[in-house]
Amino acid sequence: MSTLFQPCTLRDVTIPNRVWMPPMCQYSAAPEGPGTGAPGDWHFAHYAARAAGGTGLIVVEATAVSPEGRISPYDLGIWNDTQVEAFRRITRFLVSQGTVPAVQLAHAGRKASTERPWKGGAPAGPDAHGWQPVAPSAVAFDERHPVPDELSVEQIHEIVEQFRAAARRALAAGFEIAEIHGAHGYLINEFLSPHSNHRTDAYGGSYENRTRFALEVVDAVREEWPDDKPLFFRISATDWLEESGWTPDDTVRFASELHAHGIDLLDVSTGGNASGVRIPTGPGYQVPFAARARNETPMPVAAVGLITDAEQAEKIVANGEADAVFLGRELLRNPSWARHAARELGGEVHVPDQYHRSV
C-alpha cells in the first residue's frame, strides 16, 4: 500500500492523501471596484481542476488580510464579506470532490504593491493601483523596491487584529484549514529575520523579540480558529545567508514554540527575504530542512520544492522526511498528477463519476 496515498488526520480533519497543492498566486483578482480581491472564474476553474484530479489538500494562494497586505493589486484578499461569499463557491466544490480546502492568510510587508510577474514584477505606483508598503524597518528589499514605512507598535497591533478578522472570515468561507504565511520575505518573515528587522524595541533585536509578532499572529488566529480544525505555518527555513539571517537552527527552535502555541503542521520552504543570494536548487532541495524539523521537534511537516515524480514523493513520505508533500509547478503542469501517481504506486484517489471512463 502506498504511503503517499494513506490519509492524514490533523485534529478532527482527515485529508484523504499526502499529495497537497501549495499556495501559488494567480494574480487574477480585480484590482479595484466591489469585487476587489475576490476570487472569480479563473480561480474556480484553477482549483476545481486540481480537486477533480485527486489532490488531497489544496491551499488557496496567499490571501491578504488587508488591501495593503497584497503582493500585487491583483491578489486575493479576505478583508470583507463580498470576498467571503466568492470563496464559498470554491470551498463547496473542493469538498464535493473529497478535497480539503485550506487558505493561506498573508501580509506582503515590504514586498507589497508590485506588478504581476508577467508584467515584470516592478513596484506598482499609484497610477497602477499601487500603494506605499510597510515593514518592520525602513529597509528596502532591493534596489528596485521602495523604502517601506516602518510600522509603529500601534500599527503592528492593528495587523495582528487583521489576521484575527481574516481567520473568522476564512471559517465563514468554508475553509477547513488555515495557514499563516511566515515565509518568502513577506511581513512575518521580515520580522523573524535580523536581515530585515533592525528594530530596537520589543519587536526587534533578540530572537525572542523578533519572533514576538509571529507568535502574536498565531495566538490571535488560533483563538478564532476552532479547536477541531488544524492551523499551519509556512516558514522559510533559511535566508540562505551565511551571516545575519534566519537560520535552520532558528527554524528548529521556532517550530517547537509554534507547536506549543497551537500550530499543527509546519510547511517548510526557504528563501525569499534576501535578494541576490545563491540557492543550490535541485530535486527535493528543500526536503532536508523539513526532515530536520520533523526529526528534532514534535511538529508534523510538509515538504516542498522540485518534487516532481511519484517515486520521489513516495520515498519522502515513506522514509519519514515529511508527513506530506506539496507539489507546486508540477500541479500547474498536470492537474491530475495525484490520479496518475496513484495508478503508478497502487494507491487510490477520488475520481469524479464523469471521469470514470479514464481510469
Disulfide bonds with the S-S distance in Angstrom:
none
